[in-house]
């Protein structure tokens, strides 16, 4: 079992995510206010709401993350670079870029690596996550692209955009094993299939560094209710001498 001490520590492993493309501003404000109730590592929002998130979370330690080339990744590198520069100017703290899966299928590793390098140069010390959409790949492709990402300077490999069916826990563990074997220095962020604190615990135990989830608030709240808000009224104990 992963040794999570309390709900605050659990929240620190979670990137609370809302990339709903039809969300209203009022709904996003509600999401951000919920995020403020706990100590998530970050929120992940669309480029549209980065400025709002920075303003709303200004008095917290919660970072603001966003996405580039989302969700399909088939934009050209110049477009992704322009997106990155705009988001960095808005103050984004973390960024994920979706790779071009066509390049991966064609084994054009040099193009994928060059794109990651150029975007990482813009990000500087801020974490760059490379989203590889594992459901579209076989194990050999996963092992190849994670090596490219690590060599190009990416900080994280991320497993999914959330626009495909989520992985089962066994698939998640398999992917973590591949990443750790072929790119031991890169960090791992899991998205998809983590909708309870029990699965979150299993994923962290398997070796993930972060979890991205639309259900982050519910995961932490359930854990807190079970571990910290349980009220037990002890019965009086009477000791009798024999």
Residue pairs with C-beta under 8 A, 6 or more apart in sequence:
1 201
1 205
2 201
2 204
2 205
4 10
4 201
4 204
4 223
6 227
6 228
7 38
7 220
7 221
7 223
7 224
7 227
7 228
8 38
8 39
10 197
10 200
10 219
10 220
10 223
11 38
11 39
11 40
11 41
11 216
11 220
12 39
12 40
12 41
13 41
13 200
13 204
13 209
13 210
13 211
14 40
14 41
14 200
14 210
14 211
14 212
14 213
14 216
14 219
14 220
15 40
15 41
15 42
15 43
15 44
15 65
15 94
15 189
15 210
15 211
15 212
15 213
15 216
16 35
16 40
16 42
16 43
16 44
16 213
16 216
16 217
17 43
17 44
17 162
17 191
17 212
17 213
17 214
17 216
18 28
18 31
18 43
18 44
18 45
18 214
19 44
19 45
19 46
19 67
19 70
19 71
19 162
20 27
21 46
23 31
23 49
25 49
25 52
28 45
28 49
28 52
28 53
29 52
29 56
31 43
32 43
32 52
32 53
32 56
32 57
33 56
34 217
35 43
35 57
35 62
35 216
35 217
36 56
36 57
36 60
36 62
37 217
38 217
38 220
38 221
39 61
39 62
40 62
40 216
40 220
41 62
41 63
41 210
42 62
42 63
42 64
42 65
42 93
42 94
43 53
43 57
43 62
43 63
43 64
43 65
44 65
44 66
44 67
44 94
44 96
44 212
45 52
45 53
45 64
45 65
45 66
46 66
46 67
46 70
47 66
47 67
47 83
47 86
47 87
47 90
50 64
50 66
50 87
50 90
50 91
50 92
51 90
51 91
53 64
54 64
54 90
54 91
54 92
57 64
63 93
63 94
64 91
64 92
64 93
64 94
65 92
65 93
65 94
65 95
65 96
65 129
66 87
66 92
66 94
66 95
66 96
67 95
67 96
67 97
67 98
67 131
68 80
68 83
68 84
68 87
68 95
68 96
68 97
68 98
68 119
69 75
69 79
69 80
69 83
69 97
69 98
69 99
69 100
70 96
70 98
70 131
70 161
71 98
71 161
71 162
71 163
72 98
72 101
73 97
73 98
73 99
73 100
73 101
73 131
73 133
74 100
74 101
74 102
75 83
77 111
77 114
77 115
77 118
80 97
80 115
80 119
81 118
81 119
81 122
84 95
84 97
84 119
84 122
84 123
85 122
87 95
88 95
88 122
88 123
88 126
92 126
93 126
93 127
94 126
94 127
94 128
94 129
95 119
95 123
95 126
95 127
95 128
95 129
96 128
96 129
96 130
96 131
96 156
96 158
97 115
97 116
97 119
97 128
97 129
97 130
97 131
98 131
98 133
98 161
99 112
99 115
99 116
99 130
99 131
99 132
99 133
99 145
99 149
100 111
100 112
100 115
101 133
101 136
101 137
103 109
103 111
103 112
104 112
104 132
104 137
104 141
104 144
104 145
105 141
107 144
109 144
109 145
109 148
112 145
112 148
112 149
112 152
113 148
113 149
113 151
113 152
114 152
116 128
116 130
116 148
116 149
116 152
116 153
116 154
117 152
117 153
119 128
120 128
120 152
120 153
120 154
127 155
127 156
128 153
128 154
128 155
128 156
129 154
129 155
129 156
129 157
129 158
129 189
130 145
130 149
130 154
130 156
130 157
130 158
131 158
131 159
131 160
131 161
132 142
132 145
132 146
132 149
132 157
132 158
132 159
133 159
133 160
133 161
133 164
134 142
134 159
134 160
134 167
134 171
134 175
135 160
135 164
135 165
135 167
136 164
137 145
139 174
139 178
142 175
142 178
142 179
143 178
143 181
143 182
145 157
146 157
146 178
146 179
146 182
146 183
146 186
147 182
147 183
149 157
149 183
149 186
150 157
150 183
150 185
150 186
154 186
155 186
155 187
156 186
156 187
156 188
156 189
156 209
156 210
157 179
157 183
157 186
157 187
157 188
157 189
158 189
158 190
158 191
158 212
159 167
159 172
159 175
159 188
159 189
159 190
159 191
159 192
160 166
160 167
160 191
160 192
161 191
162 191
162 192
162 214
164 192
165 192
166 192
166 193
167 175
167 192
167 193
168 193
169 193
169 199
169 202
169 203
171 193
172 190
172 193
172 194
172 203
172 206
172 208
173 202
173 203
173 206
175 190
176 188
176 190
176 203
176 206
176 207
176 208
177 206
177 207
179 186
179 188
180 188
180 207
187 209
187 210
188 207
188 208
188 209
188 210
189 208
189 209
189 210
189 211
189 212
190 203
190 208
190 210
190 211
190 212
191 211
191 212
191 213
193 199
194 200
194 203
194 211
194 213
194 215
194 219
195 213
195 215
195 218
195 219
196 215
196 219
196 222
197 219
197 220
197 222
197 223
197 226
200 211
200 213
200 219
203 211
204 211
213 219
